[in-house]
Amino acid sequence: MAAPRPRPKLLTLTDAAADRIREIMATKPDAVALKIGLKKGGCAGMEYAMEWATEIGKFDEVIEEKGARVVIDPAAVLYLLGTEMDFQTDKFSAQFVFNNPNQASACGCGVSVDLRPAEGGRLEDANA
């Protein structure tokens, strides 16, 4: 019998993203995790939505990595499968950045994205 294929990660965190999440959570005593979801908006159709969760919902996906806890809204799972979350700083900004293989395009300002649900193999692997 062949070994089962490894499940792809729903979301991974870079060291910088995990560090920043831990730093901010340390200042928010009621927060149990950073919750990530999607909302309709912007010129490309969707935007990433983040808020500090005070509880974990029954159907939320929980990611614990590098000492940081992130929960994924169940409606966003198919759109975030395989995504890497990073935190980047430059002279003018500091922000979380999503490197998402399900992203078809983005608007020029980088705020909104056009996302497609995960396809075939990645979706089957996630359900294994």
N, C-alpha and C positions, 0 to 999 in steps of 0.2 A: 504494500500500500504506500503510495507516494505521500510525502509530508505535505501538509496543507501550505498553501502560499501564504507568506506573511501579509498581514493587513497593512495597507498604507496608512500613514498617520493622517489624521484629519487636519491637524495644524501643528506646526513646529515653531518654536521660538528661538531666535538668535540669542546669544549671550546679552547683547545690548537691550533687546526687548524684555527679556526676563529681568534684567537688572532694573530697568525703568519701572516695570510693573511692581516689583518688590518695593522700590523706593516710594512710589506713590501710595501703595497699599499701607505702608507703615504710617502714613499720615491720615488714614481713613479707618478708624477703629471699627466702624460698622460694616465695612466691606469684607466679603468673603472671597470675592473673585472679580476679575474684569470680565464683563459679559460682552461678547461680540455677536452682532447680528447684521442684517442688511435692511435697508429701507429704500423705497422708491424715491428718486430725486435726481437732480442734476441733469445736465444735457446728455449724458450717456445712459441714463436710466436707473442706475442703482448707486447707493452710497453705503460704505461701511458705517455701522453704528456701534458705538462703544459706550458703556455705562458701568458704573460700579454696582455690582450685585450685592444685596444684603442677604440674599438666600439663593439657594440653587434649586431651580425648578425640576419637577419630576422628570421631564423629558430633555432637559439640558444635557449636552455632552460636556464632560469635565476633562480638561487637559491640565495635568500637573507636570511641569517640566522646569528643571533648573531652579527649583524653589519658588516658582510663580504658578498661580492658579488662574486659568482662563476657562470660562464656560461659553459654549456655543449655543445660540438660540437654535432650536430644532429646525426651524424653517430655513436656516442658512446652511445646514450641513452639506447638502448637495453642491452648493456653490463654493464652499470653502475647502473641500476635500483636496489635500495635498498642498495647501497654502503654507508659506513661510512668513511669519510676522517678524519684522525688524524694527528697530528704532534708530533713526538717522538724524544727525544734527549737521548743520552747515552755518554759514555766516548769518543767514536770514530766518532759519526755522529749525524747529526740533519737532519731529513727528513720527508716529508709527507708520510703517510702510508695509503693504501686503504684496508679496510676490506670489501671485495666484495663477496656477496653470489653467484655470477655468475662465480667465479674463480674455474676452474677445477684442476689446478695445477700451480706451479711456478718453475722457475729454481733455482738452488742452491744458486746463488748469490743474488736472490731476485729482480733482475732488470726487468725481463720479466715474463709474466704470460700467461696462457692458459685460455681464457675467452669464455664462452658460452652465447648466447643471453638469456634474461630472459624468463622463461617458463610459460606456462599456466596461472594460477591464478594471478601471479604478473603482467604479461603483460596485462591481461584483466582488472585488477584493475587500471592500469595506464591509460588505454584508456577510463575508465568510466567517 
